[in-house]
Amino acid sequence: MLFERPEAGNRAVVLHVELRGQANPDKDEFVELARSAEIDVVEVVLAPRDAPDARAFVGSGKVSEVKQTLRAADADLLLINHELSAGQQRNLEQALDCRVITRTELILTIFADRARSHEGQLQVELAQLKHAQTRLVRGWTHLDRQKGGIGMRGAGEKQIELDQRMLSERIKAVEKKIAVVSKRRSQNRRGRGRRGTPTVALVGYTNAGKSTLFNQMTNASVYAEDQLFATLDPTMRRIPVPGLNDVVLADTVGFVSLLPHALVEAFKATLEEVVHADLLLHVVDAADELHEERLQQVRDVLQDIGADEVPEMLVLNKIDLLPYNELPQAVQEAHDNVKGVFPVSAINGQGINALIEGIGAALGVAAPHQVVLDSADGRTRAWLYRSGAVLDEQTMEDGSLQLTLQADDGLLKQLQSSPQVMLRGDYTPPKISISN
């Protein structure tokens, strides 16, 4: 569908354009994105500008400089840290005689390589198709345009319409499949809601250590690597939290600065787990010099997807890389939704127990209660131990068991809803009683 483009190699020059007075993507992050795509960045060219050039995004002088840099470095790929119009991308490729890859295309390349599940592959395909729609017109510039008069319709215009129709039909088909996935996720969430199972979602900047933390908390083996977008496919596991029956922990895709809107749209089915979560664990790389900026960029994305009102806990990860007790102070400044700040090391497990206790407190685990069970009621005793609510157990003189629990209101209500359960002192001696 596109005109014949130059072959893309593996040695690249990065063109980083700084538009004055505007929010610009991070240069170092873009180089790291290229590394994640297994591209060898051999040179970085900076181009400060007041506004993009209409023809090639940068001026003719900078195009000549980039061309010389490509030849000197024996590179055959240009990565530009911005979005280009179809015409700008075509003009640059013709002037440089090399493949030009935009920021969105680079991210899509990484996503396509990392998606493993059927759902993830569908979401990537949808993003690719929508991006291709914006580039379709470039494919037929060498053919006839539409002409006036009977029988004068140009072949190129007709071919574009056919391709647009094929793309539109494929997009609709993929969107229907994603809708089925979204419906299934919604049903799963309703099922967890009926069972009183809260969901905690890990969010944060890409490469902040979310998957490593997920593995540490769940004993799972989710792919975790020191690269951007190591995780694309959402993974969910149950974890024990003292005082709660169960908590579902969800690992999600990481964010980057100025995340392309098309990718946010394509991954809505996945990001719904964030929007509908009961609690967010906002993982921050405490060793990153730009941690404050990264934190705010994630919150901007959360606002874009409608998750900015979900209660949040700040998790300062990678404290093992910091000098002793030198935690960053700025990120510890709480705002209305922050339920606590927890320094951890996902690598060695430091601070994980305190984090899990903090999750219980944020989800409403009440102060310790005492429950007295009949000695024959082993089923209730086992259930309370499975829920992780038992802090202490003592055997009374009459053989009954006194358990000290730290549980949320939901678990206590489940106890009290049983015909055998009531608050101590409300009735004659029951088989189970609860007291503060």
Buried (B, 14 or more C-beta within 10 A) or exposed (E): BBEEBBEBBEBBBBBBBBBEEEEBBBBEBBBBBBEBBEBEBBBBBEBEBEEBBEBBBBEEEBBEBBBEBBEEBEBBBBBBBBBBBBBBBBBBBEBBEBBBBBBBBBBBBBBBBBBEBEBBBBBBBBBBBBBBBEBBBBBBEEBBEEEEEEEEBBEBBBBBEEBBEEBEEBBEBBBEBBEEBBEEBEEBBEEBEEEBBBBBBBBBBBBBBBBBBBBBBBEBEBEBEEBBBBBBBBBBBEBBBBBBBBBBBBBBBBBBBBBBEBBBBBBBBBBBBBBBBBBBBBBBBBBBEBBBEBBEBBBBBBEBBEBBEBBBBBBBBBBEEBEEEEBBEEBBEEEEBBBBBBBBBBBEEBBBEEBBBBBBBBBBBBEBBBBBBBEEBEEBBEBBEEBBBBBEBEEEEEEBBBBBBBBBEBBBEBBBEEEBBBBBEEEEEBBBBBEE
